[in-house]
């Protein structure tokens, strides 16, 4: 009887111990994953940015931009994919960053400080920029803050530039300005360039990238000292992702990555322009004879006009087989590595391979256009798509249709292409910002080169010998053969 009682007591004790253990276990909260752990578990880094030339946009080679490249490298360092989101304006960007389940960070050329500091946490700086006052050449140049009084000034809403003007206004009450959430920096530079406004404020890096497209824009003076751009993360006590970001940016500065990206995006500007008929004529004699046969062979094989292919080559490299850009495009036809591989080009610096690959790619782009686009327009559309990509060309065609224009006519669509660089228009498109104005110049230049090639290769000129006395130059010989497809004005 005693043994049975002891046994029951033991069983009861074990039962109570088990209940207590389960009760304690149930009351213990599961460990909440850190921000870094969530990113690694999801396998995706979500970054919000601006759709602009200095941050993120798409060109014919895909996603690009300084902030995109840097964020992509960070995502790669974490072993996760990069997912890009774009905001309509800075208020929207900070709002999205602060919402539950929002982006992990913002990479958008942001300047720490001001009222935003309580909303977010900023990373270490990665690029020093100087705020600059710009004006229109030919107008009286402002040289000091008080000269901004009574000027027409527009800046981006919620920007550090707006905060600077707010401080200046306390000292100089007649300074008035408007904050716009419907424009991007390129829009403001354009407005200064054409005289719609007198002044705007721009960071030195963005001006360096866009200066060539706005020839009337000049720097009036620097407004304050240089300052560092930074990424922004949601306000939180969790520093796990922020510490990773800072470590990455510090390393990128030490190993030269930031300097390489800076040189790539801000250290140079690819200027598109017509170099002049006589310079072109000189290159016709000195350079084209070395490669003419390759253009002819590609044209014959692809059933294309070799002179148009040669005009593309001249626009891309001025017929220089070793041409190399800082963006990684190389060769006489300036092919990206990806395009070269797709076209079967093993060596981009081999003139023959480059001409064959570039010609093949152009024909492929042309074949992919909708059947509704007929020649000669089809040729010009193909050149545009070759330069800007089919996606952005589709955006321009849709804008043309919305304006009651013909989306299958180059004369109509080329009016819409520059709008892809203006926020009020590209925000309505599927693929966003693009330098459509460059594409118009690209096509126009090629058509000019093609015209000259057609003039100097009339039947009596065939055979590769381009006698200097036989050159038909614009403004010198007004005649033009009847077989050129240039049947509309540029």
Secondary structure, 3 states (H helix, E strand, C coil): CHHHHHHHHHHHHHHHHHHHHHHHHHHCCCCCCCHHHHHHHHCEEEEEEEEECCCEEEECCEEECHHHHHHHHHHHHHCCEEEEEEECCHHHHHHHHHCCCCCCEEEEEEECCHHHHHCEEECCCCEEECEEEEEECCCCCCCCHHHHCCCCEEEECCCHHHHHHHHHHHHCCCCCCEEECCCCHHHHHHHHHHCCCCEEEEEHHHHHHHHHHCCCEEEEEECCCCEEEEEEEECCCCCHHHHHHHHHHHHHHHCCHHHHHHHHHHCCCCCCCCCCHHHHHHHHHHHHHHHHHHHHHHHHHHCCCHHHHHHHHHHHHCCCCCCECCCCCECCCCECHHHHHHCCCCCCCCHHHHHHHHHHHHHHHHHCCCCCCCCCHHHHHHHHHHHHCHHHHHHHHHHHHHCCCCCCCHHHHHHHHHHHHCHHHHCCCCCCCCCHHHHHHHHHHHHHHHHHHHHHCCHHHCCCCCCHHHCCCCCCCCCCCCCCCCCCCC
